[in-house]
């Protein structure tokens, strides 16, 4: 691994630092008031995120690797990483509302959409004017995306769609979405799928937010009742939806695996341990606590250097390997375990959040959100299967329904 910037990378890092210094303030610790404002001021947060996204887009930093005519600057993946590293040091609005659209949906549209669609939708998404969501998961399918039952039937030059999706992140504020449907139930489940993009404001689309244990409503149920979609809104060929979906899933796992899903890490746990008093003295001096912190430090270091391998490959113009899938598994489980231990150290106060709670309730919120991260972008079990089969070359799972027509599959009734 090479830990040093090349001359070109160093020059870009200096350029990004100069631009960010002129347009944002250095990051400071968030106060309890800041945390409360983020929870209670969703509209203000969204407006700030849109404004910051547009400012980055105008400077070419919103999607650095994309072509200039499509909202980017035609830069390299390494430049995108460098800008992300630099931006994290500044107090800027969250790019969360645009992460799914720009990280998963728009790349799929760019790969499979027609030229008219690309001209219409790509730039507004990059500028933050329009938000997209991904409509894949269904109540009866679980982790099996190909087991979906939302159906699309051809009627002239339109398709009529009926069905339901669930766990759709950001559907309540999205303008458009990419939708995977079943168009042929007479063939095996992976072969009868077709992808479309849809208008989320269509009256035939109903969005119902799901109240989560954390108190938030980031996930949604989405219902389609005789939704009419033009054939020109199809992404890829009829029946080739699974191949199109793999493009989306590849981008999703890279996006989810590339982040932590929370600000919690070993340094936050160490800061907490320094402030807490146990029966035998400060928590940071307790041998059991120090052992647990050391374990997570090792895991964090392994994750960091695995990420560096990806960065080194990108810097050399190579394609990264399976690091994203590995990182995604490690990140999600580490967050859940670390947050649970932090709450354990806090004792009864571990159930609190807000100004009076230790660390403003960050460990509680991390613990509440971590199960979702272990599902998003592929469950731990699915990613382990992918690594086992496609990376290590181990025998695949037995799939008795692989060649069975979808309408012949047992339903358990």
KAZI-V393661 format. One record per residue. N is the residue number from 1. RES is the residue in three letters. SS is DSSP state (alpha for helix, beta for strand, coil for the rest). OMEGA is omega as a letter, one per 40 degrees, with the letter a starting at -180 (999 if undefined). Layout:
N&RES&SS&OMEGA ; N&RES&SS&OMEGA
This chain:
1&UNK&coil&i ; 2&UNK&coil&a ; 3&UNK&coil&a ; 4&UNK&coil&i ; 5&UNK&coil&i ; 6&UNK&coil&i ; 7&UNK&alpha&a ; 8&UNK&alpha&i ; 9&UNK&alpha&i ; 10&UNK&alpha&i ; 11&UNK&alpha&i ; 12&UNK&alpha&i ; 13&UNK&alpha&i ; 14&UNK&alpha&i ; 15&UNK&alpha&a ; 16&UNK&alpha&i ; 17&UNK&alpha&a ; 18&UNK&alpha&a ; 19&UNK&alpha&a ; 20&UNK&alpha&i ; 21&UNK&alpha&a ; 22&UNK&alpha&a ; 23&UNK&alpha&a ; 24&UNK&coil&i ; 25&UNK&beta&i ; 26&UNK&beta&a ; 27&UNK&coil&i ; 28&UNK&coil&i ; 29&UNK&coil&i ; 30&UNK&coil&i ; 31&UNK&coil&i ; 32&UNK&alpha&i ; 33&UNK&alpha&i ; 34&UNK&alpha&a ; 35&UNK&alpha&i ; 36&UNK&alpha&i ; 37&UNK&alpha&i ; 38&UNK&alpha&a ; 39&UNK&alpha&a ; 40&UNK&alpha&a ; 41&UNK&coil&a ; 42&UNK&alpha&a ; 43&UNK&alpha&i ; 44&UNK&alpha&i ; 45&UNK&alpha&i ; 46&UNK&alpha&i ; 47&UNK&alpha&i ; 48&UNK&alpha&i ; 49&UNK&alpha&i ; 50&UNK&alpha&a ; 51&UNK&alpha&i ; 52&UNK&alpha&i ; 53&UNK&alpha&i ; 54&UNK&alpha&i ; 55&UNK&alpha&i ; 56&UNK&alpha&a ; 57&UNK&alpha&i ; 58&UNK&alpha&i ; 59&UNK&alpha&i ; 60&UNK&coil&a ; 61&UNK&coil&a ; 62&UNK&coil&i ; 63&UNK&beta&a ; 64&UNK&coil&a ; 65&UNK&coil&a ; 66&UNK&coil&i ; 67&UNK&coil&a ; 68&UNK&alpha&a ; 69&UNK&alpha&a ; 70&UNK&alpha&i ; 71&UNK&coil&a ; 72&UNK&beta&i ; 73&UNK&coil&i ; 74&UNK&coil&a ; 75&UNK&coil&a ; 76&UNK&coil&i ; 77&UNK&alpha&i ; 78&UNK&alpha&i ; 79&UNK&alpha&i ; 80&UNK&alpha&i ; 81&UNK&alpha&a ; 82&UNK&alpha&i ; 83&UNK&alpha&i ; 84&UNK&alpha&i ; 85&UNK&alpha&a ; 86&UNK&alpha&a ; 87&UNK&alpha&a ; 88&UNK&coil&i ; 89&UNK&coil&a ; 90&UNK&beta&a ; 91&UNK&beta&a ; 92&UNK&coil&i ; 93&UNK&coil&i ; 94&UNK&coil&i ; 95&UNK&coil&a ; 96&UNK&alpha&a ; 97&UNK&alpha&a ; 98&UNK&alpha&a ; 99&UNK&alpha&a ; 100&UNK&alpha&a ; 101&UNK&alpha&a ; 102&UNK&alpha&a ; 103&UNK&alpha&a ; 104&UNK&alpha&a ; 105&UNK&alpha&a ; 106&UNK&alpha&i ; 107&UNK&alpha&i ; 108&UNK&alpha&i ; 109&UNK&alpha&i ; 110&UNK&alpha&a ; 111&UNK&alpha&a ; 112&UNK&alpha&a ; 113&UNK&coil&i ; 114&UNK&coil&a ; 115&UNK&alpha&i ; 116&UNK&alpha&i ; 117&UNK&alpha&i ; 118&UNK&alpha&a ; 119&UNK&alpha&a ; 120&UNK&alpha&a ; 121&UNK&alpha&a ; 122&UNK&alpha&a ; 123&UNK&alpha&i ; 124&UNK&alpha&i ; 125&UNK&alpha&i ; 126&UNK&alpha&a ; 127&UNK&coil&i ; 128&UNK&coil&i ; 129&UNK&coil&a ; 130&UNK&coil&a ; 131&UNK&coil&a ; 132&UNK&beta&i ; 133&UNK&beta&a ; 134&UNK&beta&a ; 135&UNK&beta&a ; 136&UNK&coil&a ; 137&UNK&coil&i ; 138&UNK&coil&a ; 139&UNK&coil&a ; 140&UNK&coil&a ; 141&UNK&coil&a ; 142&UNK&coil&i ; 143&UNK&coil&a ; 144&UNK&coil&a ; 145&UNK&alpha&a ; 146&UNK&alpha&i ; 147&UNK&alpha&a ; 148&UNK&coil&a ; 149&UNK&coil&i ; 150&UNK&coil&a ; 151&UNK&beta&i ; 152&UNK&beta&a ; 153&UNK&beta&a ; 154&UNK&beta&i ; 155&UNK&beta&a ; 156&UNK&coil&i ; 157&UNK&coil&i ; 158&UNK&beta&i ; 159&UNK&beta&i ; 160&UNK&beta&a ; 161&UNK&beta&i ; 162&UNK&beta&i ; 163&UNK&beta&a ; 164&UNK&beta&i ; 165&UNK&beta&a ; 166&UNK&coil&a ; 167&UNK&coil&a ; 168&UNK&coil&a ; 169&UNK&coil&i ; 170&UNK&coil&a ; 171&UNK&alpha&a ; 172&UNK&alpha&i ; 173&UNK&alpha&a ; 174&UNK&coil&i ; 175&UNK&coil&a ; 176&UNK&beta&i ; 177&UNK&beta&i ; 178&UNK&beta&a ; 179&UNK&beta&i ; 180&UNK&beta&a ; 181&UNK&beta&i ; 182&UNK&beta&a ; 183&UNK&coil&i ; 184&UNK&coil&a ; 185&UNK&coil&a ; 186&UNK&coil&i ; 187&UNK&coil&i ; 188&UNK&beta&a ; 189&UNK&coil&a ; 190&UNK&coil&a ; 191&UNK&coil&a ; 192&UNK&coil&a ; 193&UNK&beta&i ; 194&UNK&beta&a ; 195&UNK&beta&i ; 196&UNK&beta&i ; 197&UNK&beta&a ; 198&UNK&beta&i ; 199&UNK&beta&a ; 200&UNK&coil&i ; 201&UNK&coil&i ; 202&UNK&coil&a ; 203&UNK&coil&i ; 204&UNK&coil&i ; 205&UNK&beta&i ; 206&UNK&beta&a ; 207&UNK&beta&i ; 208&UNK&beta&i ; 209&UNK&beta&i ; 210&UNK&coil&i ; 211&UNK&coil&a ; 212&UNK&coil&a ; 213&UNK&coil&a ; 214&UNK&coil&a ; 215&UNK&coil&i ; 216&UNK&coil&i ; 217&UNK&coil&a ; 218&UNK&coil&a ; 219&UNK&coil&a ; 220&UNK&beta&i ; 221&UNK&beta&i ; 222&UNK&beta&a ; 223&UNK&beta&i ; 224&UNK&beta&a ; 225&UNK&beta&a ; 226&UNK&beta&i ; 227&UNK&beta&a ; 228&UNK&beta&a ; 229&UNK&beta&i ; 230&UNK&beta&i ; 231&UNK&alpha&i ; 232&UNK&alpha&i ; 233&UNK&alpha&i ; 234&UNK&beta&i ; 235&UNK&beta&a ; 236&UNK&coil&a ; 237&UNK&coil&i ; 238&UNK&coil&a ; 239&UNK&coil&i ; 240&UNK&beta&a ; 241&UNK&alpha&a ; 242&UNK&alpha&i ; 243&UNK&alpha&i ; 244&UNK&alpha&a ; 245&UNK&alpha&i ; 246&UNK&alpha&i ; 247&UNK&alpha&i ; 248&UNK&alpha&a ; 249&UNK&alpha&i ; 250&UNK&alpha&i ; 251&UNK&alpha&a ; 252&UNK&alpha&a ; 253&UNK&alpha&i ; 254&UNK&alpha&a ; 255&UNK&alpha&a ; 256&UNK&alpha&a ; 257&UNK&alpha&a ; 258&UNK&coil&a ; 259&UNK&coil&a ; 260&UNK&coil&a ; 261&UNK&coil&a ; 262&UNK&coil&i ; 263&UNK&coil&a ; 264&UNK&coil&i ; 265&UNK&coil&a ; 266&UNK&alpha&a ; 267&UNK&alpha&i ; 268&UNK&alpha&i ; 269&UNK&alpha&i ; 270&UNK&alpha&i ; 271&UNK&alpha&i ; 272&UNK&alpha&a ; 273&UNK&alpha&i ; 274&UNK&alpha&a ; 275&UNK&alpha&a ; 276&UNK&coil&i ; 277&UNK&beta&i ; 278&UNK&beta&a ; 279&UNK&coil&a ; 280&UNK&coil&i ; 281&UNK&beta&a ; 282&UNK&beta&a ; 283&UNK&alpha&a ; 284&UNK&alpha&i ; 285&UNK&alpha&i ; 286&UNK&coil&a ; 287&UNK&alpha&a ; 288&UNK&alpha&i ; 289&UNK&alpha&a ; 290&UNK&alpha&i ; 291&UNK&alpha&i ; 292&UNK&alpha&i ; 293&UNK&alpha&i ; 294&UNK&alpha&i ; 295&UNK&alpha&a ; 296&UNK&alpha&i ; 297&UNK&alpha&i ; 298&UNK&alpha&i ; 299&UNK&alpha&i ; 300&UNK&alpha&i ; 301&UNK&alpha&i ; 302&UNK&alpha&i ; 303&UNK&alpha&a ; 304&UNK&alpha&a ; 305&UNK&alpha&i ; 306&UNK&alpha&i ; 307&UNK&alpha&i ; 308&UNK&alpha&i ; 309&UNK&alpha&i ; 310&UNK&alpha&a ; 311&UNK&alpha&i ; 312&UNK&alpha&i ; 313&UNK&alpha&i ; 314&UNK&alpha&a ; 315&UNK&alpha&a ; 316&UNK&coil&i ; 317&UNK&coil&a ; 318&UNK&coil&i ; 319&UNK&coil&i ; 320&UNK&coil&a ; 321&UNK&coil&a ; 322&UNK&coil&a ; 323&UNK&alpha&a ; 324&UNK&alpha&i ; 325&UNK&alpha&i ; 326&UNK&alpha&a ; 327&UNK&alpha&a ; 328&UNK&alpha&i ; 329&UNK&alpha&a ; 330&UNK&alpha&a ; 331&UNK&alpha&a ; 332&UNK&alpha&a ; 333&UNK&alpha&i ; 334&UNK&alpha&i ; 335&UNK&alpha&a ; 336&UNK&alpha&a ; 337&UNK&alpha&a ; 338&UNK&alpha&i ; 339&UNK&alpha&i ; 340&UNK&alpha&i ; 341&UNK&alpha&i ; 342&UNK&alpha&i ; 343&UNK&alpha&i ; 344&UNK&alpha&i ; 345&UNK&alpha&a ; 346&UNK&alpha&a ; 347&UNK&alpha&a ; 348&UNK&alpha&i ; 349&UNK&alpha&i ; 350&UNK&alpha&i ; 351&UNK&alpha&a ; 352&UNK&coil&i ; 353&UNK&coil&a ; 354&UNK&coil&a ; 355&UNK&coil&a ; 356&UNK&coil&a ; 357&UNK&coil&i ; 358&UNK&alpha&a ; 359&UNK&alpha&i ; 360&UNK&alpha&i ; 361&UNK&alpha&a ; 362&UNK&alpha&a ; 363&UNK&alpha&i ; 364&UNK&alpha&a ; 365&UNK&alpha&i ; 366&UNK&alpha&i ; 367&UNK&alpha&i ; 368&UNK&alpha&a ; 369&UNK&alpha&a ; 370&UNK&alpha&i ; 371&UNK&alpha&i ; 372&UNK&alpha&i ; 373&UNK&alpha&i ; 374&UNK&coil&i ; 375&UNK&coil&a ; 376&UNK&coil&i ; 377&UNK&coil&a ; 378&UNK&coil&i ; 379&UNK&coil&i ; 380&UNK&alpha&a ; 381&UNK&alpha&i ; 382&UNK&alpha&a ; 383&UNK&alpha&i ; 384&UNK&alpha&i ; 385&UNK&alpha&i ; 386&UNK&alpha&a ; 387&UNK&alpha&a ; 388&UNK&alpha&a ; 389&UNK&alpha&a ; 390&UNK&alpha&i ; 391&UNK&alpha&a ; 392&UNK&coil&i ; 393&UNK&coil&i ; 394&UNK&coil&a ; 395&UNK&coil&a ; 396&UNK&coil&i ; 397&UNK&coil&i ; 398&UNK&coil&a ; 399&UNK&coil&a ; 400&UNK&coil&a ; 401&UNK&coil&a ; 402&UNK&coil&a ; 403&UNK&coil&a ; 404&UNK&coil&i ; 405&UNK&beta&a ; 406&UNK&alpha&a ; 407&UNK&alpha&i ; 408&UNK&alpha&a ; 409&UNK&coil&i ; 410&UNK&coil&a ; 411&UNK&coil&a ; 412&UNK&coil&i ; 413&UNK&coil&999
